[in-house]
Amino acid sequence: MATLLLGSQAVLAAEPIVIKFSHVVATDTPKGQAAEYFKKLAEERTKGQVKIQIYPNSQLYKDKEELEALQMGSVQMLAPTTSKFGPMGFKEFEVFDMPYVFMNEDQVHKVTRGVVGASLMQKLESRGIKGLAFWDNGFRVFSANKPLKVPADIKGQKIRINSSKVNQAIIQSVGALPQTMALSEVYQAMQTGVVDGADGNVSNLYTQKQYEVQKYVVDTRHSYSGYAVVVNKPFWDKLPPAIRTTLEGAMRDATVYNDQMAEKDTNLAYERIKASGKTQVYVPSAAEKAEWVKAMQPAFNDIAPRIGMATINAVRSAIAK
């Protein structure tokens, strides 16, 4: 019996640690590819001690469900948009959604890869969430079935947004009507006229095939679009220290990979959308871009007190360095 018991314990000890990694976008997006790359690195470097199970395209949970599932331990890892943390009470994360705070990815990285980003992630731990990394996903643009060149063109249009008070304020500032819905529901909503257009990044516009049911895109680049890779903190804390260290290293490398893919993918998505012949992409002139910036300034002013000037100033200081 002792021999059988020891044998049984050895089998149990050999069982891999399973990490369910759920996300809401397609596998061929930067996030989808980076998740697969993380899986590869994690499984190789732990020599099979860890098994990453990836569930893309809302296979397990939709936008509104996934963070609750993470906190309950039903899934161990997610990569939601940073705006998802605002409704949870972490309004500081909405600084990433603010219009025209960031002009390029280099400015974003000064925040996400520095002390400001680390302090934001630290706040999540009070709710049982451990932040591991920020992942780029380009900048947000507008699409619709009518030409969009200046803010006046989008007035009265029903525009899909994700769940974010900032994005809601941005849409209202340009005279459009914000419509909150899960990413997985957007294509059909566009096809049936439930919404007229969307606020989102070019990668999702292409991989979710939204360009098939949208005729125009305007390259406003009005706000940053990014993700926070997070894990269930109680689960993470129980992992053997050596495993945690290995996974952290894999995540660092996957983050570099994601950010490189995001830049490449945005350019490729634009090329493919244009080549499809179904959607026209318009790049605003300097004067037209100034109109978008001016139109969205009230949204910035309205939402700043919600986020807190301390966070906004910390971001601005980081960018200026």
Secondary structure, DSSP 8 states (H G I E B T S, - for coil): -HHHHHHHHHHHHHS-EEEEEE-SS-TTSHHHHHHHHHHHHHHHHTTTSEEEEEE-TTSS--HHHHHHHHHHTS-SEE--BGGGGTTTT-GGGGGGGSTTS-SSHHHHHHHHTSHHHHHHHHHGGGGTEEEEEEEEEEEEEEEESS--SSGGGGTT-EEEE-S-HHHHHHHHHTT-EEEE--GGGHHHHHHHTS-SEEEEEHHHHHHTTGGGG--EEE----SEEEEEEEEEHHHHHHS-HHHHHHHHHHHHHHHHHHHHHHHHHHHHHHHHHHHHTS-EEE---HHHHHHHHHHHHHHHHHHHHHH-HHHHHHHHHHHH-
